[in-house]
């Protein structure tokens, strides 16, 4: 089983890998994230998702629970659900519509 996150390919997905600020109601954390996304063919909604790197402050704040946050990168901001840690304590990030990163121009 390969646990490495593959880079998005230009013809299939957009993505972002780097430092992001995760802003909760009472806490702001800078952490490395890997995000990918694509429009769903059935409903056309752009869905983006990924993981935050293991971070003690994030783990302490969420304690395995799910919460709504705003994800900020140098290219933008978007609301997302943050939760569902994996066995390496990397929290899942799930969002819809415009992501917090620049989308590739389809032309």
N, C-alpha and C positions, 0 to 999 in steps of 0.2 A: 504494500500500500504506500502510495506517495503522499506525504503530508505537506509537500512544498506547494505554495500558491503560485500558479503560473501567471505570467504577465498577460494582460489582455492582448489579443491580436487585433490589428487595425481594422480588419474586415468583419469582426464578429462582436467585439465588445469595446466599450470605453472603460477607463479606469483611472485610479489614482493610488499611488503608493508614496507615503511620506508622513510628515508630522501634521496632525490635525488637532484642533482644540475641541474637546467635547464639553459642552456647557449644559449642566443640569440647573435646576432652580437655585440650588445653594452651593454649587461647586463647579469649578472650571478646571479641566485637566488637559495638559498637552501630552499627546501620546502618538506613537507611530500607528498608522492604519493602512490597510490594503482594502481598496474598494473596487468593485466592478459593477457594471450595469448594462442593461439592454432594454429596448422596448418589447413588450409582450405582443406577440402577433395577433392574439384574439381581441384584446381590448385596447391595444396601442399605448397603454400606460408604461412609462419608463420606470423600471424597478431597479434599484441599486442596493448593494449588499456587500458585506465583507467582515473583517475582524479587526479589533484593536489589539495591539501587542499586549502581552502580559504587563500589568501595571498594578502595583500594590494599592495605590489610592483608588483606582477604579474598582478593584476587587473589594476593598473595604467599604466603599460607598454603596455598591450594589448588593454585595453579599449573595450573589447568585440570582437576585431578582431582576426583573425587567423594568426599565424606566424610559421615559421620553426625554430626548436631549436635542440640542442643536449642534450639528457638526459644522465646524468652520475650517476652511482651508484658505490658502492664498487666492484661490479662484472663486470662492463663494461660500454660501451657508445653506443648510437645509435641515429640516426636522427629521428625526429618525427614532426608531426604537432601538435601545441598547440592552442586551440581555443574553441569556443562553450561553454561559461560558462553556468552552470545550474542555477537554481533559488537561490542556496546557494553560488553562485560565485566561484564554483570549476570548474577549466578549464579542458576540455577534452584533453587527450593525445592520439594520434593515430600513430602507427608505423608499419612497415612491415619488414620482414626478421629477422635477429638476434636482439633480444631485449637487453636492458641494464642490464639484470639480468641473473643469471645462470639458464639454462634449466635443468629440471629433466631428468636423464638418463632413456630412455624407456625400458631398459633391466632389 
